[in-house]
Amino acid sequence: MIMMMNSCSGQKALGEAKVRPATQAGRFYEGNPQILSHEVDSLLARYEQAPHTVDEKGWGSELPPSRGDKRGAIAALIVPHAGYYYSGNVAASAYMMLDPERQYKRIFLLGPSHHEWLDGASVNGEVDYYATPLGEVKVDRETAQALLATGAEGTDSVFSYRPEAHDREHCLEVQLPFLQRRFKEVPPIVPVIISTNDFKKLKRMAEALKPYFTDENLFIISSDFSHYPSYDDACKVDARTGEAIATGDVSRFIATIEENARLGMRLLETSACGEFPIITLMLMLNSQYEVRHLLYQNSGDIDSHNPNRVVGYHSFAVIRHKEVPTDKGFKLSGEEKRILKDIALQSIKDSLDGKKIAQPSSPLQGESEGVSHLLMKCGAFVSLHKQGMLRGCIGHFGEDVPLHEIVAKMARAAAFEDPRFHPLRREELDDIDIEISVLTPMRRIQSLDEFQLHRHGIYIRKGYHSGTFLPQVADEVNWTKEEFVGHCSQDKAGLGWDGWRDAELYVYEAIVF
């Protein structure tokens, strides 16, 4: 590694290497190498032995040991970028998730622009190194140039190089000392500053980055959260935003940001200054990924001299689990079915007792081979029958919530929230049969030839319209394949009888028990 003589002066390293100087040393973080090393190490050490963390605001999540999460690989982190005095503790909770022995090929750093409006993204492929007081971190110029060339085939690229977007920007630079103290040798970085509210452009960025969103690379998303409400308001609005991110559902995140803006909360300028990099990340997620919340604090927790003006900080880890089998191979074991039935029944009982949904006592974390699917994110419907007659049926069609959690929620909803029925009474419970339909991962189809009546459910989506029929609906009616899809398009998606023809079609199976 080439060392700087003076990392803050802008002096270039020996030879012809181009170096971006450490412009924020002495401002956002300590400029003295020895003091900086001690500061970062002290922050990281807080989480060295911690099996879990739960903060005073009710946020909490299991933290794996420092060697990483044995149940899944770390695909991405969302970390704050304020001065270390304010947000270093929250950032450290995320960086300790990383395995220091893991050899990533490259690290993508995605952050917002605090100084320039780009209406796109700027990739810094013009320098060889980023400097900090701890030394220099190599830039993967080849990958940066590949991103810049994504529009070479006729479409204007959403990536460009704008030096003014990087010269004074702190959001990426402040991540480097954490990486330098966590890894023996920091993998080459790809610095990307994102500054556009054009969803189509963000989607194109995600599509260009997705081929790199693999086990060999790590993504670091830089974002602070609420600016500058009161302490209590920050806790409320940041909880809403954090819960939306934790679902992994980009539509919910965007809707929550918009709802926050309409709250009329005093002094709230933004719910997330890294909104656009976060959207870009979330557009690359699917049911294989779990977004795990780690820690929340705001500046009022560190310095309480002005509780009427604070900034919020979250940390998240995105866990990449092993791929869920396709619909042909997705099966539930007898033990998994038993646990899910117990969860559904207990959820209803807890509701009758006025309790919150409890975490099941059965093993869910992969210790038992027989329950490996219960953490997978997939849809499920819960139906209640009383003496053979339907007594409630509610489902969630999506891949954003773990299976054990969605079964608990849908059982409660079927019992008490189905508008077609009165809420379930305690005296009815002994007469209720519970039927659970677990939906296998969706698969996009291009033709009805791929759809098998009675085996597949159909999901139709076009714009904001969507609708589904479970596979067992075909057993209750005497429809042809075309009538099944036509009714779903008309009655469920609101697209008209033939609206499915230019819509997205997906099939799935239901494991019913």
N, C-alpha and C positions, 0 to 999 in steps of 0.2 A: 504494500500500500504506500503511495506517495504521501509524504507528510508536508503540511504547510509550514512556512516560516512564521507567518502571521495570518491566522485564519480570518481575521476581521478586516484586514486592510485592503482586500481586493487584489493582493499580489498573486501572480500566477505561480503554479508549481514549476519545478524544473522541467526543462524541455519545452515541447510544444503543447502540452496538455492545457486545455481550457478548464478553468475552475470557477464555479459560482461561489463567491465568498460567503462566509457566515454573517449575514447582515443583521441577524437578530440576537447574536451572542451579546450578553450584557444587557439585553432588553427583556426578552421573553424567557431567557434562561441564562445561567451563569456563564461568564466568559472565561473564567480560569479553568483549565483542563482538570486540575486535581480536585477543585471544589465541585465542579460539574459532575465528575465521575462519582464522587462521594454522594452527592445529592440524588442522582439517578439510582445508584445502587441502594440507597436508603429507602427510596420510594418503592422499588421493586421488592426489597426484602420484607416489606409489610405483608406480602402475599406469598412468600416462599413456602410457608407451612400451612397456609389457610386452606382447610378442606372446603369451606364455603364462606360466603359473605352475605350478610343481610344488613342493610343500612336502616337507619331510624325511620325512613319514610315508607318502609314496607317493601322496597325493592329488594330482591334477593335472587341469587342463582348459584348453583353448585359450581365451584371452581375445581378443575382437575389438578393433579399434582403438576409440578413445574415441567415434567417431561412431556406434557401435552395430554390431550383427551384420548384415552384408549378406545372410546366408543365412536370416535369420528375425528377427522382431520380439521384443523383450523384453516378455513378458506379465506376469511377476511376478518378484519377488526374495524370497528367504528370507535374512534378515539377523539378526545377534545384537543384543542390547539391553543388554549390560553397560556399565560405565563405559568411556569411550573409551580409557583407559589399557590396559585388558585386551582389549577386542574391537573397538576402532576400526579396526585394520588389516584384520580379516576383513570388517567392514562395508564398508570402502572398496573392497575387491576386487569387491564386488557393485555398489556405486553407480557405479563407473567403467564398468560395462556400459551405463549409460544414455546415450542421445544427448542432450546438453544443448540441442540445437536442436529436439528433438521436442516438439510441443505436445499433451500429453495433455489430455483434457477434465477428468478428475478422477483422483485417486489414492486408492485404498482402502487404509487402514491397518488390518491385522488383527493383534491381539496377545492374549496371555493376561492373566488377572487375577491379580495377585500379592497382593491384599488381600481380595477379596470373592468368595464363591461365588455365581454368578448362576443356574446351571442354565439357561443360555440365553446371549444376547448383548445387550450394551448398546451402543446407537448414540448418540453424542453429537451430536444435532441441535439442542441448546439454546444453543450458543454460535456466534458469528459468526467468531471467530478463535481460533487456538492461538498463544500467544506463545513466543518464544525470545529470547535476547539479541540475535539478528540481525534481529529484527522479528517480524511477524505473518504467519501463513499462514491464508488464508481457508478456512472450512468450507463444504462444499456442503450447506447445510441442507435444500434441497429434496430431494436424493437421500436424505439421512438420514431425513427424514420419510416418504419413500416406502417405505423399508425398514421403518420402524416401523408402517406401515399395512398390511403384507402379510397380517395376519390379519383384515382387515376383512370378508372374505367368508365368515366362519363358522368358520375354523380359528384357533385361538389362535396368535398370532404368536410366533415364537421370538426376536423382537427387542423390546427395551424400552429405556427410558432410565433408568439407575440412576446418579445423580451420584456416588455413593460409589465406583463402579467406575472413574471417570476422575480424580477429584480428586487422588489421590496416585500414580496409576499412571505409571510411567516408560517402559514398553515402546514406546509410540507416540511420546512426546515426544522421545526420544533420536534418532529417525529424522529429525526435522525439520531440524536444522542441516546434515545431509548433503544433503538435498533443496535447502535454501536455497543452498548453495554449488555444487551441481551444475547447477541450473536458474537461468536469468536471472530467471524468475518462476515460483514454484511453483504448479502447478494447485491448485484447491480440493481439500481432503481430505475423506474420509468416515471418521471414527474409529470403529472397532468393536472392542470388547473381548469375547472369547469365553471362556466358562467353563461348559462342560457336557461330561460324558462320555456323554451320551445320543446314540448314533449316529443315531437317527432325527431328532433335532433338528439335528444337524450336517448331515445330508443335506438337510433343509429349508432351512437357511441357504444351503447351496451352490446349491440350486435357485433361491432368491430372488436370489442374487448372480450367477448365471450369465448372465443377460441383460446384465449390465454387464461381463462378462469378454470384452471385445472389443478390437480394435485401438485404439480411442479412449481406453481407460482403462489404468491401471497398478495392479497389486496389490503391496503390500509386506507380507510376512508376518514378524512379529517373534518370534524364538525363540532362546534359548540352548539348549544341549544338556545333556550329563551334569552333574549336581550330586550329590555332592561326592566322587567316588571319588579314588583315587590317580592320579598322572600316567599310569602305564602302563595302569591299568584304564580310564581315560578314553579313551585312544587306542583301545583295543580296542572298547569299547562304542560309542563315537561312530562308529567305522568301520562297525560293523554298521548303526547307525541311518542313517548317511549313504548307504550303499549301497542301503538299502531306499527312501529318498526318491528317489534317482537313477533307480530303475526307473520311477517315476511310478505305481506300483501301490499304491493305498491299502490294500488288504488285506494286502499284504506289510509295509507300514509299521506297521500296527496289530499284526500278528503279531510283528514284531520288537520293538516296544515291550514287548509282553507277555512275550516270551522273555527280554528283557533283565532284566525284573523278577524272573524266576525263576532268574537266574544266581547269586543269593546274593552278589553283588559287594559288598564292604564299603563302607559309607557312601554307596552309590548311592541317592539319593532319587528321581531321575527321569532318564529318558533324553532328554527334550525338554520343557522347560517350556511351549513353544508347540505342544504336541502337537495340541490341538484346532483352532487356526487352520490348522495344516499339513494336517490331515485335511480341513478345509473346502476348502482350495485344491485338494488332490489329487482331491477328488470332482468338481471342475470340469474335470479334464484328460481328454483322449482321445488318440488316435494322432497328432493334429496337433501335439502338444506334446512337447518334449524337455526333461527336467530335467537341467541341466548343473551338476555340482559345480565350485565355484571354489576354495575354500580351507578348510583346517581348521587351527586352533590351539586350545590350551587355555590357561588362565591360568598354568599352569606354564611355558609357553614365554616368558612375559613377566616373571613374577616367580617365581623358583624357590625362594623361602625356605621354602615348605611344600609339597613334592611329594605329600604324603599327602592333600591336600584341594584339588581343582581344579574348574574349570567349563569345559566344552567349548563351542567356537564353530565353526559351519559357515556358509558362504555358498553359495547356489545361485542360478542364474538359470533361469527357465522360458522357453524359446524357443518362439514360435509360428511354425511353418512354414506354408507355403502348404498349403491343404487338399489331401489326397490324393484323386485322382479316385475316383469311385464304381466299383463292380465292373464296370460296362459300359465304362469308359474306362481302367482300370488296366492298363498293359502294361509289359513289360520289353523294353528294347532288346537287340539282339544283343551289344553290348558289356557291358551289365549282366549278362547271362546268363554270358558268358565269365568275367567277374571273379568271379561267385559260384561257378562251378565250380572256378576256381583256388583260391579261398578254402577251399572244402570239402576239396579234395585236400591243400592245404598244412596244414590243421588236423590231418588224419589223420597226415600225415608227421611233423609236429612232435610229435605225441603219441607216435609210435613212437620218436622221438629223445629223449623225455623233456623236451621244451620246452613252455613255456607257449604259449597261442594268441597268435600275433603279429598286430600290426596290418598289414593289407594295404598293399603299396607302391603299388597302383593308386590313382588319384584318387577320393576319396569325398566331397569337400567341396563339390561343386557347380561346380568349375571347368570340368568337361566336361558338356555337355548330355546326353551319352549315359549318364551314371551318376547321374541325379538321384534315382532311387528308392532307392538303396542305404542312405541314411540314414533312410528312412521306417521307422516302427515297424509291423511287421506280423508275422504268424505264418509259420512255414515248417516243412516236414518234409523230412528227408533219408533216402533209402532206398538201401541198398547191395545189389547183386545180384552173385552169383558164378555164372557159367555159366548165367544165366537164373533162378537160384533166389535167393530172398530171403536176405540175409546180415545184415540189421539195418535197423531203421527206427525213428527217434525224431523226434518233432516237438514244437514249442512252439506252443500255440494261444493267442495273446494279442497285444496291441498295446502292449508295454511295452519292447521292445528293438529297436534298429536292425537292419535286414534283414541287413546284412553280418555283424553280430556273431552273430545268431541262427543263421545258416547255419554259421558256424564252430563254434559250440557244438553244434549238432545233428549235424553230421558226426562230430565227436568222440564224441558220445554214441551214435550209431548204430553206430560201429565198435567201441566198447569197453564200452558200458553197457546194451545191449539184453539183458535177462535171458534171452531165448530162445536166445541164441547165445553161444559162447565169444568172448572178445575177439579182435579181428582180429590175425593174425600178419603180420609183415613180408613173409614169402614169398608171402602171398596178395594183396598189394597190386596186382600187375600184372594179376590176374584180376578185379578189382573194377570194376563199373560204378556210377557215382554218379547217382542221380536226385534232383532237387530239386523240391519242390512249394512254390511261394510263394503264400501265401494273401492274396487281396485283402481290403480292409477289410470287416468284417462289416456287414450291414444287417439291422435288425430287421424281421421280418414278422409280420403279424397272422393270416394264414391260409395253409394249405397250397397254396392256389391260386397263391400267389406263389413257390412252390418248384418248380424245374425239375429233374427227375431227370436225371442224367448231367452237367448243367451246374453245379449248385449242390452245395456241401457243406452239411451241416446242423450247427448247434451248438445244443444244448439246455441251458438253465440254469434251475435252481430251487433257491433257497437255496444250500446248500453243494454241491449235486449238479450236475454238468455232464458233457457228453460230446459227441463229434463223430464224424462220418463224412466222410472226404474225398470229393470228387465222383467220383473214379475207383473208389470202392468199388462204385458202381452198375454199373460195367462188368464186375465180377468175379462178380456174383450176378444172379439172375433175380428181383428183387423189384419189387413195385409201389411207388409213391410212399409209400403208407401203411405198407407193410411196412418200407421203408427207414427211415422215421422211428420206427416202432414198435421195430425192432431197436436203433436208436441209443438210444432212451429206456430200453429194458430192459437191453441188454448193455453200453452205455457209460456212461450217466448213472446207472444204478441206480434209475430212477424207476418201473419197471414198464412194461408194454406201452402203457398209455394215459396214462402220467404226463406226456407231452409236451403234453397238451391244456390244462393250466392252468400250463404253464411258459413261459418266454421262449424264443422261437425266432429264430434268426439264420441267414442264408444268406451264403455267400461263394463265390468261385470259386478255383480253383487253377491257377496257371501252372506247368505241368510240363515239365521239360526235363532 
